[in-house]
Amino acid sequence: MKKLGLLPKIVMAIALGIGAGLIFPENVIRIFATFNGLFGNFLGFAIPFIIIGFIAPGIASLGKGAGKLLGITTTIAYISTIVAGLLAFVTATFLYPIILQKQGLQKFKNPEEALLKPFFQVEMPPVMGIMSALLLAFILGLGLASIKGTTLQTAMVDFKEIVELVIEKVIIPLLPFHIFGIFANMTQGGQVSAIMSVFIKVFAMIIILHLLYLLIQYTVAGTAAKRNPLKMLKEMAPAYMTALGTQSSASTIPVTLKHARRIGAREKVADFSVPLLATIHLSGSTITLVSCGMAVMLLQGQEATFAEMMPFILMLGVTMIAAPGVPGGAVMAALGLLESMLGFSDTMLSLMIALYLAQDSFGTATNVTGDGALTVLADKLSGRSERKKERVTA
């Protein structure tokens, strides 16, 4: 089991959970429900620390760098992430009523009532609310980017590493058991067939959106660089395939860097932009989070409106900055927003995690491949700025 990747474990957990829900008696299912309750409470306790550990050091690191190129690259990455989220929102708004029409809202009005309750619960109240954690993270991050001191900066980096260890060594290894329990419980409650039907359709839509958005990114970059977008995209294919295997943007940096140079980015620009984009550009993950979030809301009988989703998308572009190089880092960073801005319950968060992790490698591959297009764009924009400055000086 240790040699299996996270995706096979998640798939096995879903399949075994469905099987267990069909054959196990209620008292056995309640054992898994008890574990889920404990794990869910721990996850709720950890969310404020995850938010602070990711966002504060991430914003602080953006305050130092190569000046104008930093600003250009960061702006392009944020715009790309927001456009990806809007693309997912518009597509889901139009397609979900068609592809998910059999999953009517009446069917899922009170899904919590169908789940078995745990034998006991242990309260694990978080040390602060989600919004308090977000505000504290922004204050610390912006403050660290402004001051000259390094003591707190070093402490925040150490804190981030502790949070990453908790995710990598505790949360991620236990997630398959949590998802197993969730699907076992939903199966005995008679919900799983409709939910799996949603999973398959949403998964297919997300993959198509990933490929479409890559085509859009490279069309824009190819136009700016006067290169063939399809040839550029083909050149970046090794980075896509590497990310599928590693499920980590950070681990794929050497491959992304090599091929970003080959599609026209200057070496000095690529050397700076690619590592930066690996931590701040998450267009593929944003498409997945928005699409999955809207699907889970549909399952719970909630309507995803533009007024709700737009602020969520805008915050995603910031919240996922410097999400760790471990699988599932983006969804872990987004849990606080899902809870505070979209009103997700523990069950909804669990469904969200399962949906997201089932295609995490494809989202990461889209992030990484898109980094090549954005690096070329940053190169062209910074080059124009330099040439304009030279003309003014002359």
Secondary structure, 3 states (H helix, E strand, C coil): CCCCCHHHHHHHHHHHHHHHHHHCCHHHHHHHHHHHHHHHHHHHHHHHHHHHHHHHHHHHHHCCCCCHHHHHHHHHHHHHHHHHHHHHHHHHHHHHHHHCCCCCHHHHCCHHHHCCCCCCCCCCCCCCCHHHHHHHHHHHHHHHHHCCCCHHHHHHHHHHHHHHHHHHHHHHHHHHHHHHHHHHHHHHCCCHHHHHHHHHHHHHHHHHHHHHHHHHHHHHHHHHHCCCHHHHHHHCHHHHHHHHHHCCCHHHHHHHHHHHHHCCCCHHHHHHHHHHHHHHCCHHHHHHHHHHHHHHHHHCCCCCCHHHHHHHHHHHHHHCCCCCCCCCHHHHHHHHHHHHHCCCCHHHHHHHHHHHHCCHHHHHHHHHHHHHHHHHHHHHHHHHHHHHHHHHHC
